[in-house]
Amino acid sequence: MMDNPGTFNLGDLTITTAQTLIGDAIIELDGMQSALLQLRLAYGSGGSTIRAYVQCSADQATTWYDVACVLFGTASEVALLNLSALTPKTTQVTPTDGALADDTAVDGLITDRMRLKVVSTGTYAGSTVLSARMVAR
């Protein structure tokens, strides 16, 4: 059974310049079997691309690896993903940190902690905000 089932805020990150932002880690998710992710870009103006990576760690946050990457452009958009811890992995998965292919996810690798990492290019204005929520089950 999960220690903390429910909805979690992975971050509300304001994008202004080309930068890398990292949200606070959600921890104590022991027993989580699935994670519904909602990533929402409220686009202001300017900019070029925003990549939102949802990451997990299997070693108490020493090393973070990507489990999802959503590419956003220059329009408001919402993306939904559902990840399962019960998907078997029978071949080795090479972990990436901010390098997973655009609009992909790696199922079966969620752990007891998750965070959001955002990499933007270009200069944004008009209150461009990337928000991420997770429903853990």
DSSP file (Angstrom, degrees, kcal/mol; ACC not computed):
  #  RESIDUE AA STRUCTURE BP1 BP2  ACC     N-H-->O    O-->H-N    N-H-->O    O-->H-N    TCO  KAPPA ALPHA  PHI   PSI    X-CA   Y-CA   Z-CA
    1    1 A M              0   0    0      0, 0.0    31,-0.1     0, 0.0     2,-0.1   0.000 360.0 360.0 360.0 141.3    0.0    0.0    0.0
    2    2 A M        -     0   0    0     29,-0.3    29,-0.2     1,-0.1    27,-0.1  -0.412 360.0-141.4 -69.3 142.8    1.2    3.5   -0.8
    3    3 A D  S    S+     0   0    0     27,-1.1    26,-0.1     1,-0.2    -1,-0.1   0.889  97.0  18.3 -67.1 -40.4    2.3    5.7    2.0
    4    4 A N  S    S-     0   0    0     24,-0.4    -1,-0.2    26,-0.2   132,-0.1  -0.602  76.1-179.2-135.4  72.3    0.8    8.8    0.4
    5    5 A P        +     0   0    0      0, 0.0     2,-0.3     0, 0.0   132,-0.1  -0.399  43.0  62.2 -68.9 152.5   -1.8    8.1   -2.3
    6    6 A G  E    S-A  136   0A   0    130,-1.3   130,-2.9    -2,-0.1     2,-0.4  -0.916  87.1 -27.8 137.3-161.1   -3.4   11.1   -4.0
    7    7 A T  E     -A  135   0A   0     -2,-0.3     2,-0.3   128,-0.2   128,-0.2  -0.789  51.6-169.9-100.4 136.2   -2.6   14.1   -6.1
    8    8 A F  E     -A  134   0A   0    126,-3.1   126,-2.5    -2,-0.4     2,-0.7  -0.945  22.0-130.1-128.1 146.1    0.8   15.8   -6.0
    9    9 A N  E     -A  133   0A   0     -2,-0.3   124,-0.2   124,-0.2     3,-0.1  -0.858  18.1-176.4 -95.0 112.9    2.2   19.0   -7.5
   10   10 A L  E     -     0   0A   0    122,-2.2   106,-0.5    -2,-0.7     2,-0.2   0.566  62.2 -57.4 -85.0  -9.5    5.4   18.4   -9.4
   11   11 A G  E     -A  132   0A   0    121,-1.0   121,-2.5    12,-0.1     2,-0.4  -0.554  25.0-135.3 146.5 151.4    5.8   22.1  -10.0
   12   12 A D  E     -A  131   0A   0    119,-0.2     2,-0.5    -2,-0.2   119,-0.2  -0.871  39.4-175.1-128.0  93.3    4.6   25.4  -11.4
   13   13 A L  E     -A  130   0A   0    117,-3.0   117,-2.8    -2,-0.4     2,-0.5  -0.831  19.1-142.3-105.4 123.6    7.7   26.7  -13.1
   14   14 A T  E     -A  129   0A   0     -2,-0.5     2,-0.5   115,-0.2   115,-0.2  -0.708  15.6-150.0 -84.2 126.8    7.8   30.1  -14.8
   15   15 A I  E     +A  128   0A   0    113,-3.1   113,-0.6    -2,-0.5     3,-0.1  -0.861  35.7 145.1-102.1 124.2    9.7   30.2  -18.0
   16   16 A T        +     0   0    0     -2,-0.5   108,-2.1     1,-0.4     2,-0.2   0.661  64.0   7.1-124.4 -40.0   11.5   33.4  -18.9
   17   17 A T  S    S-     0   0    0    106,-0.3     2,-0.6    30,-0.0    -1,-0.4  -0.755  97.1 -63.1-134.8 178.3   14.8   32.6  -20.7
   18   18 A A  S    S+     0   0    0     -2,-0.2     2,-0.3    -3,-0.1   103,-0.2  -0.602  84.5 128.5 -65.8 117.7   16.7   29.7  -22.0
   19   19 A Q  E     -D  120   0B   0    101,-0.6   101,-2.8    -2,-0.6     2,-0.5  -0.976  60.0-115.2-163.3 168.0   17.3   27.7  -18.8
   20   20 A T  E     -D  119   0B   0     -2,-0.3     2,-0.4    99,-0.2    99,-0.2  -0.991  32.5-174.5-117.4 125.4   17.0   24.4  -17.0
   21   21 A L  E     -D  118   0B   0     97,-2.8    97,-3.1    -2,-0.5     2,-0.4  -0.926   8.4-160.4-120.2 144.3   14.6   24.4  -14.0
   22   22 A I  E     -D  117   0B   0     -2,-0.4    95,-0.2    95,-0.2     3,-0.1  -0.989  10.4-145.2-128.7 126.6   14.1   21.6  -11.5
   23   23 A G        -     0   0    0     93,-3.0     2,-0.1    -2,-0.4   -12,-0.1  -0.271  37.9 -78.5 -79.5 170.6   11.0   21.2   -9.4
   24   24 A D        -     0   0    0      1,-0.1    92,-0.2    91,-0.1     2,-0.2  -0.449  51.6-111.2 -68.8 141.9   10.9   19.9   -5.8
   25   25 A A        -     0   0    0     -2,-0.1     2,-0.6    90,-0.1    90,-0.2  -0.518  18.1-139.7 -74.7 139.3   11.0   16.1   -5.6
   26   26 A I  B     +E  114   0B   0     88,-3.4    88,-2.0    -2,-0.2     2,-0.2  -0.903  33.5 179.8 -95.1 122.6    8.0   14.2   -4.3
   27   27 A I        +     0   0    0     -2,-0.6    86,-0.2    86,-0.2    88,-0.0  -0.596  46.3  53.8-118.9 179.3    9.2   11.5   -2.0
   28   28 A E        +     0   0    0     84,-0.2   -24,-0.4    -2,-0.2   -25,-0.2   0.881  58.4 139.5  61.3  43.1    7.7    8.7    0.1
   29   29 A L    >   +     0   0    0     83,-2.4     3,-2.2    -3,-0.2    84,-0.2  -0.002  23.8 159.7-100.3  26.7    5.8    7.2   -2.8
   30   30 A D  T 3   +     0   0    0     82,-0.3   -27,-1.1     1,-0.3   -26,-0.2  -0.225  65.7  20.6 -51.2 132.3    6.6    3.6   -1.7
   31   31 A G  T 3  S+     0   0    0      1,-0.3   -29,-0.3   -29,-0.2    -1,-0.3   0.429  81.3 152.6  88.0  -0.5    4.1    1.2   -3.2
   32   32 A M    <   +     0   0    0     -3,-2.2    -1,-0.3     1,-0.2     3,-0.1  -0.468  18.7 179.8 -63.7 126.7    3.0    3.4   -6.1
   33   33 A Q        +     0   0    0      1,-0.3    52,-3.4    -2,-0.2    53,-0.6   0.651  63.7  13.2-103.7 -21.0    1.9    1.2   -8.9
   34   34 A S  E     -B   84   0A   0     50,-0.3   103,-2.4    51,-0.1     2,-0.4  -0.993  56.9-156.1-152.5 158.1    0.8    3.9  -11.4
   35   35 A A  E     -BC  83 136A   0     48,-2.3    48,-2.7    -2,-0.3     2,-0.6  -0.958   6.2-156.7-139.2 117.0    1.2    7.6  -12.0
   36   36 A L  E     -BC  82 135A   0     99,-2.6    99,-2.6    -2,-0.4     2,-0.4  -0.844  21.6-160.4 -89.3 122.7   -1.2    9.7  -14.1
   37   37 A L  E     -BC  81 134A   0     44,-3.4    44,-2.1    -2,-0.6     2,-0.5  -0.886  14.0-172.5-110.4 134.0    0.7   12.7  -15.2
   38   38 A Q  E     -BC  80 133A   0     95,-2.6    95,-2.5    -2,-0.4     2,-0.5  -0.981   4.6-174.6-123.9 119.0   -0.8   16.0  -16.4
   39   39 A L  E     -BC  79 132A   0     40,-2.7    40,-2.8    -2,-0.5     2,-0.5  -0.955   5.5-172.6-113.5 128.9    1.6   18.6  -17.9
   40   40 A R  E     -BC  78 131A   0     91,-3.0    91,-2.9    -2,-0.5     2,-0.6  -0.978  11.5-160.5-128.7 124.3    0.1   22.0  -18.8
   41   41 A L  E     -BC  77 130A   0     36,-3.1    36,-1.5    -2,-0.5     2,-0.9  -0.917   1.7-164.3-102.2 120.1    1.8   24.8  -20.6
   42   42 A A  E     - C   0 129A   0     87,-3.0    87,-2.0    -2,-0.6     2,-0.3  -0.894  24.0-151.1 -97.9 101.6    0.2   28.2  -20.2
   43   43 A Y        +     0   0    0     -2,-0.9    33,-0.2    85,-0.2    85,-0.1  -0.564  25.7 173.2 -84.3 135.0    1.9   30.0  -23.0
   44   44 A G        -     0   0    0     -2,-0.3     2,-0.3    81,-0.3    82,-0.3   0.780  52.1 -63.6 -97.0 -84.8    2.5   33.8  -22.9
   45   45 A S  E    S+I  125   0C   0     80,-1.9    80,-2.5    30,-0.1    -1,-0.3  -0.978  87.1  24.1-162.3 166.7    4.7   34.9  -25.8
   46   46 A G  E     +I  124   0C   0     -2,-0.3    78,-0.3    78,-0.2    -2,-0.0  -0.314  67.3 101.1  75.9-157.0    8.1   34.5  -27.4
   47   47 A G        -     0   0    0     76,-2.5    75,-0.2   -31,-0.1    -1,-0.1  -0.042  55.3-130.2  73.6-173.8   10.3   31.5  -26.9
   48   48 A S        -     0   0    0     73,-1.4     2,-0.3     1,-0.3    74,-0.2   0.413  68.5  -5.2-141.5 -69.2   11.0   28.5  -29.0
   49   49 A T  E     -F  121   0B   0     72,-0.8    72,-2.4    25,-0.1     2,-0.4  -0.985  44.5-163.4-140.6 151.7   10.7   25.1  -27.2
   50   50 A I  E     -FG 120  72B   0     22,-2.4    22,-3.4    -2,-0.3     2,-0.5  -0.990   7.9-163.5-132.7 124.5   10.1   23.7  -23.8
   51   51 A R  E     -FG 119  71B   0     68,-2.9    68,-2.5    -2,-0.4     2,-0.6  -0.944   5.2-161.0-108.7 124.8   10.9   20.1  -22.9
   52   52 A A  E     -FG 118  70B   0     18,-2.8    18,-2.4    -2,-0.5     2,-0.5  -0.923   7.3-168.6-107.1 119.1    9.4   18.8  -19.7
   53   53 A Y  E     -FG 117  69B   0     64,-3.7    64,-2.9    -2,-0.6     2,-0.5  -0.919  11.2-154.4-107.4 128.1   11.0   15.7  -18.3
   54   54 A V  E     -FG 116  68B   0     14,-1.9    13,-3.2    -2,-0.5    14,-1.4  -0.906  26.5-169.2 -96.3 129.3    9.4   13.7  -15.5
   55   55 A Q  E     -FG 115  66B   0     60,-2.8    60,-2.1    -2,-0.5     2,-0.3  -0.867  16.8-166.4-125.4 153.2   12.2   11.9  -13.6
   56   56 A C  E     -FG 114  65B   0      9,-2.4     9,-2.6    -2,-0.3     2,-0.4  -0.835   9.4-147.9-126.1 166.8   12.5    9.2  -11.0
   57   57 A S        -     0   0    0     56,-0.8    55,-0.3    -2,-0.3    56,-0.3  -0.997  12.8-173.4-138.9 135.6   15.4    8.0   -8.8
   58   58 A A  S    S+     0   0    0      5,-0.4     6,-0.1    -2,-0.4    -1,-0.1   0.350  83.9  58.1-104.4   3.2   16.1    4.5   -7.6
   59   59 A D  S >  S-     0   0    0      4,-0.5     3,-1.0     0, 0.0    -1,-0.2  -0.221 123.7 -84.1-130.3  45.3   19.0    5.6   -5.3
   60   60 A Q  T 3  S-     0   0    0     -3,-0.3    -2,-0.1     1,-0.2     0, 0.0   0.853  90.3 -52.9  57.1  40.3   17.5    8.1   -2.9
   61   61 A A  T 3  S+     0   0    0      2,-0.3    -1,-0.2    52,-0.1     3,-0.2   0.602 108.2 116.7  76.5  15.7   18.0   11.1   -5.3
   62   62 A T  S <  S+     0   0    0     -3,-1.0     2,-0.4     1,-0.3    -2,-0.1   0.910  86.5  22.7 -72.9 -43.4   21.7   10.6   -6.1
   63   63 A T  S    S-     0   0    0      2,-0.0    -4,-0.5    -4,-0.0    -5,-0.4  -0.991  73.7-161.1-127.2 128.4   20.9    9.9   -9.7
   64   64 A W        -     0   0    0     -2,-0.4     2,-0.3    -3,-0.2    -7,-0.2  -0.862   9.3-171.4-107.2 143.9   17.8   11.0  -11.6
   65   65 A Y  E     -G   56   0B   0     -9,-2.6    -9,-2.4    -2,-0.4    32,-0.2  -0.975  26.4-103.7-136.2 151.2   16.6    9.5  -14.8
   66   66 A D  E     +G   55   0B   0     30,-2.8    30,-0.3    -2,-0.3   -11,-0.2  -0.472  32.4 168.2 -74.1 136.5   13.8   10.3  -17.3
   67   67 A V  E    S+     0   0B   0    -13,-3.2    39,-2.5     1,-0.4     2,-0.3   0.452  74.5  15.1-116.9 -12.8   10.6    8.4  -17.4
   68   68 A A  E     -GH  54 105B   0    -14,-1.4   -14,-1.9    37,-0.3    -1,-0.4  -0.978  56.2-167.0-157.5 148.7    8.8   10.9  -19.7
   69   69 A C  E     -GH  53 104B   0     35,-2.5    35,-1.1    -2,-0.3     2,-0.5  -0.978   6.6-173.5-138.4 124.6    9.5   13.8  -22.1
   70   70 A V  E     -G   52   0B   0    -18,-2.4   -18,-2.8    -2,-0.4     2,-0.5  -0.981  13.9-147.7-119.1 128.2    6.9   16.1  -23.4
   71   71 A L  E     -G   51   0B   0     -2,-0.5     2,-0.3   -20,-0.2   -20,-0.2  -0.839  15.1-171.5 -97.2 126.3    7.9   18.7  -26.0
   72   72 A F  E     -G   50   0B   0    -22,-3.4   -22,-2.4    -2,-0.5     4,-0.1  -0.892   2.4-175.0-113.7 147.6    5.9   22.0  -26.0
   73   73 A G        -     0   0    0     -2,-0.3     2,-0.1     2,-0.3   -25,-0.1   0.219  54.2 -46.9-110.0-127.6    6.2   24.8  -28.6
   74   74 A T  S    S+     0   0    0    -27,-0.1     2,-0.3     2,-0.1   -28,-0.1  -0.349 107.9  70.4-113.9  50.4    4.7   28.2  -28.8
   75   75 A A  S    S-     0   0    0     -2,-0.1    -2,-0.3   -30,-0.1     2,-0.1  -0.976  88.8 -92.2-156.0 152.3    1.1   27.5  -27.8
   76   76 A S        +     0   0    0     -2,-0.3     2,-0.3   -33,-0.2   -34,-0.2  -0.431  56.1 165.0 -65.0 143.2   -0.8   26.5  -24.7
   77   77 A E  E     -B   41   0A   0    -36,-1.5   -36,-3.1    -2,-0.1     2,-0.4  -0.992  31.2-146.0-160.2 152.8   -1.1   22.8  -24.5
   78   78 A V  E     -B   40   0A   0     -2,-0.3     2,-0.4   -38,-0.2   -38,-0.2  -0.992  14.9-169.0-125.3 136.0   -2.0   19.9  -22.1
   79   79 A A  E     -B   39   0A   0    -40,-2.8   -40,-2.7    -2,-0.4     2,-0.4  -0.977   2.4-163.2-124.2 139.3   -0.4   16.5  -22.2
   80   80 A L  E     +B   38   0A   0     -2,-0.4     2,-0.3   -42,-0.2   -42,-0.2  -0.968  11.6 171.2-122.4 138.0   -1.5   13.4  -20.3
   81   81 A L  E     -B   37   0A   0    -44,-2.1   -44,-3.4    -2,-0.4     2,-0.4  -0.982  18.2-154.2-139.4 150.1    0.5   10.2  -19.6
   82   82 A N  E     -B   36   0A   0     -2,-0.3     2,-0.3   -46,-0.2   -46,-0.2  -0.983  13.9-168.3-127.7 121.7   -0.1    7.2  -17.5
   83   83 A L  E     -B   35   0A   0    -48,-2.7   -48,-2.3    -2,-0.4     2,-0.4  -0.840   4.7-155.1-109.4 145.2    2.9    5.2  -16.2
   84   84 A S  E >   -B   34   0A   0     -2,-0.3    24,-1.8   -50,-0.2     3,-0.6  -0.958  16.9-157.5-121.6 137.2    2.8    1.7  -14.6
   85   85 A A  T 3  S+     0   0    0    -52,-3.4   -51,-0.1    -2,-0.4    -1,-0.1   0.577  92.3  68.1 -80.5 -10.2    5.3    0.2  -12.2
   86   86 A L  T 3   +     0   0    0    -53,-0.6    -1,-0.2     2,-0.1   -52,-0.1   0.427  67.5 110.0 -93.6   0.6    4.0   -3.2  -13.2
   87   87 A T  S <  S-     0   0    0     -3,-0.6     2,-0.1     1,-0.1    -3,-0.0  -0.668  71.1-127.8 -76.5 118.7    5.3   -3.2  -16.8
   88   88 A P        -     0   0    0      0, 0.0     2,-0.5     0, 0.0    -2,-0.1  -0.381  14.3-154.7 -70.1 144.9    8.1   -5.8  -17.0
   89   89 A K        +     0   0    0     19,-0.1     4,-0.1     1,-0.1    19,-0.0  -0.966  18.2 171.4-116.4 110.7   11.5   -4.8  -18.4
   90   90 A T        +     0   0    0     -2,-0.5     2,-0.3     2,-0.1    -1,-0.1   0.473  65.1  51.2-101.9  -3.8   13.2   -7.9  -19.7
   91   91 A T  S    S-     0   0    0      0, 0.0     0, 0.0     0, 0.0     0, 0.0  -0.944  99.5 -87.3-128.0 155.4   16.1   -6.0  -21.3
   92   92 A Q        -     0   0    0     -2,-0.3     2,-0.5     1,-0.1    -2,-0.1  -0.293  35.1-149.1 -60.9 138.4   18.4   -3.4  -19.9
   93   93 A V        -     0   0    0     -4,-0.1    -1,-0.1    13,-0.0    -4,-0.0  -0.953  10.2-138.5-108.6 126.7   17.2    0.2  -20.1
   94   94 A T        -     0   0    0     -2,-0.5     2,-0.1     1,-0.0    -2,-0.0  -0.763  25.7-130.6 -84.9 117.8   19.9    2.9  -20.4
   95   95 A P        -     0   0    0      0, 0.0     2,-0.3     0, 0.0   -28,-0.1  -0.359  22.2-163.8 -71.6 147.8   19.0    5.8  -18.2
   96   96 A T        -     0   0    0    -30,-0.3   -30,-2.8    -2,-0.1     2,-0.5  -0.921  13.4-151.5-125.5 154.6   19.0    9.4  -19.5
   97   97 A D  S    S-     0   0    0     -2,-0.3   -32,-0.1   -32,-0.2   -42,-0.0  -0.888  87.2 -20.3-126.4  98.7   18.9   12.7  -17.7
   98   98 A G  S    S+     0   0    0     -2,-0.5    -1,-0.1    19,-0.0   -33,-0.0   0.797 121.1  89.7  74.5  29.0   17.3   15.3  -19.8
   99   99 A A        +     0   0    0      2,-0.1     3,-0.1     3,-0.0   -30,-0.1   0.326  44.6 129.1-138.6   6.2   17.9   13.4  -23.0
  100  100 A L  S    S-     0   0    0    -32,-0.1     3,-0.1     1,-0.1     4,-0.1  -0.373  71.2 -91.7 -63.9 145.4   14.8   11.1  -23.5
  101  101 A A    >   -     0   0    0      1,-0.1     3,-0.8     2,-0.1   -32,-0.2  -0.220  53.6 -86.5 -59.0 147.0   13.3   11.4  -27.0
  102  102 A D  T 3  S+     0   0    0      1,-0.2   -32,-0.2    -3,-0.1    -1,-0.1  -0.219 106.8   6.7 -56.6 140.6   10.5   14.0  -27.4
  103  103 A D  T 3  S+     0   0    0    -34,-0.4     2,-0.3     1,-0.2    -1,-0.2   0.863 104.3 115.9  54.7  44.8    7.0   12.9  -26.6
  104  104 A T  E <   -H   69   0B   0    -35,-1.1   -35,-2.5    -3,-0.8     2,-0.3  -0.901  44.6-160.5-134.4 165.6    8.0    9.5  -25.3
  105  105 A A  E     -H   68   0B   0     -2,-0.3     2,-0.6   -37,-0.2   -37,-0.3  -0.977  16.3-137.7-143.3 155.7    7.8    7.7  -22.0
  106  106 A V    >   -     0   0    0    -39,-2.5     3,-0.7    -2,-0.3     2,-0.1  -0.939  27.7-155.2-116.3 105.7    9.6    4.7  -20.4
  107  107 A D  T 3   +     0   0    0     -2,-0.6   -22,-0.1     1,-0.2   -24,-0.1  -0.399  67.6  36.7 -79.6 155.5    7.0    2.5  -18.6
  108  108 A G  T 3  S+     0   0    0    -24,-1.8    -1,-0.2    -2,-0.1   -19,-0.1   0.437  91.3  89.8  90.0   0.9    7.9    0.2  -15.8
  109  109 A L    <   +     0   0    0     -3,-0.7     2,-0.1   -25,-0.1   -24,-0.1   0.183  47.6 129.6-118.6  17.4   10.6    2.3  -14.1
  110  110 A I        -     0   0    0    -26,-0.3     2,-0.1   -77,-0.1     4,-0.1  -0.480  33.3-179.6 -75.6 147.3    8.6    4.5  -11.6
  111  111 A T        -     0   0    0      2,-0.5   -53,-0.1    -2,-0.1   -79,-0.1  -0.365  46.5 -69.1-127.1-158.8   10.0    4.5   -8.1
  112  112 A D  S    S+     0   0    0    -55,-0.3   -83,-2.4    -2,-0.1     2,-0.3   0.326 112.9  46.1 -86.2   7.8    9.3    6.0   -4.6
  113  113 A R        +     0   0    0    -56,-0.3   -56,-0.8   -86,-0.2    -2,-0.5  -0.995  60.0 179.2-152.0 147.1   10.2    9.5   -5.8
  114  114 A M  E     +EF  26  56B   0    -88,-2.0   -88,-3.4    -2,-0.3     2,-0.3  -0.979   1.7 175.4-144.9 152.6    9.5   11.8   -8.8
  115  115 A R  E     - F   0  55B   0    -60,-2.1   -60,-2.8    -2,-0.3     2,-0.4  -0.956  26.9-116.4-150.6 169.9   10.4   15.3   -9.9
  116  116 A L  E     - F   0  54B   0   -106,-0.5   -93,-3.0    -2,-0.3     2,-0.4  -0.926  21.8-172.4-112.0 134.7   10.0   17.6  -12.9
  117  117 A K  E     -DF  22  53B   0    -64,-2.9   -64,-3.7    -2,-0.4     2,-0.4  -0.998   6.6-166.7-125.6 130.2   12.9   19.0  -15.0
  118  118 A V  E     -DF  21  52B   0    -97,-3.1   -97,-2.8    -2,-0.4     2,-0.5  -0.966   7.5-171.6-122.5 131.2   12.2   21.6  -17.6
  119  119 A V  E     -DF  20  51B   0    -68,-2.5   -68,-2.9    -2,-0.4     2,-0.3  -0.983  14.0-175.2-122.1 119.6   14.7   22.7  -20.3
  120  120 A S  E     -DF  19  50B   0   -101,-2.8  -101,-0.6    -2,-0.5     2,-0.4  -0.839  13.2-158.8-117.2 152.7   13.7   25.8  -22.4
  121  121 A T  E     + F   0  49B   0    -72,-2.4   -73,-1.4    -2,-0.3   -72,-0.8  -0.963  58.5  20.0-124.2 146.4   15.2   27.5  -25.4
  122  122 A G  S    S-     0   0    0     -2,-0.4     2,-0.5   -75,-0.2   -74,-0.1  -0.207  93.5 -65.8  89.0 176.1   14.5   31.1  -26.4
  123  123 A T        -     0   0    0   -106,-0.2   -76,-2.5   -76,-0.1     2,-0.3  -0.924  49.1-162.2-108.7 125.0   13.2   34.1  -24.4
  124  124 A Y  E     +I   46   0C   0   -108,-2.1     2,-0.3    -2,-0.5   -78,-0.2  -0.723  11.6 173.0-105.6 153.9    9.6   33.9  -23.1
  125  125 A A  E     +I   45   0C   0    -80,-2.5   -80,-1.9    -2,-0.3   -81,-0.3  -0.827  48.9  61.8-142.0-179.4    7.4   36.6  -21.8
  126  126 A G  S    S-     0   0    0    -82,-0.3    -1,-0.1    -2,-0.3  -110,-0.0   0.841 119.9 -61.1  67.2  35.0    3.8   37.1  -20.8
  127  127 A S        -     0   0    0      1,-0.2     2,-0.6    -3,-0.1    -1,-0.2   0.953  66.1-170.9  58.6  58.7    3.8   34.7  -17.8
  128  128 A T  E     +A   15   0A   0   -113,-0.6  -113,-3.1   -83,-0.1     2,-0.4  -0.736  12.2 179.9 -79.9 121.4    4.7   31.4  -19.6
  129  129 A V  E     -AC  14  42A   0    -87,-2.0   -87,-3.0    -2,-0.6     2,-0.6  -0.986  23.5-155.7-131.8 132.6    4.2   28.7  -16.9
  130  130 A L  E     -AC  13  41A   0   -117,-2.8  -117,-3.0    -2,-0.4     2,-0.4  -0.944  19.6-173.2-105.4 122.7    4.7   24.9  -17.1
  131  131 A S  E     -AC  12  40A   0    -91,-2.9   -91,-3.0    -2,-0.6     2,-0.4  -0.916   5.0-169.8-116.9 142.5    2.6   23.1  -14.5
  132  132 A A  E     -AC  11  39A   0   -121,-2.5  -122,-2.2    -2,-0.4  -121,-1.0  -0.997   4.3-179.2-135.8 133.9    2.8   19.4  -13.7
  133  133 A R  E     -AC   9  38A   0    -95,-2.5   -95,-2.6    -2,-0.4     2,-0.4  -0.939   8.4-159.3-126.8 150.9    0.5   17.3  -11.5
  134  134 A M  E     -AC   8  37A   0   -126,-2.5  -126,-3.1    -2,-0.3     2,-0.6  -0.998   8.3-157.5-132.1 133.4    0.6   13.6  -10.7
  135  135 A V  E     -AC   7  36A   0    -99,-2.6   -99,-2.6    -2,-0.4     2,-0.4  -0.953  21.3-157.3-106.5 113.7   -2.1   11.3   -9.4
  136  136 A A  E      AC   6  35A   0   -130,-2.9  -130,-1.3    -2,-0.6  -101,-0.2  -0.734 360.0 360.0 -95.4 137.6   -0.5    8.3   -7.7
  137  137 A R              0   0    0   -103,-2.4  -102,-0.2    -2,-0.4    -1,-0.1   0.305 360.0 360.0-136.4 360.0   -2.3    5.0   -7.3
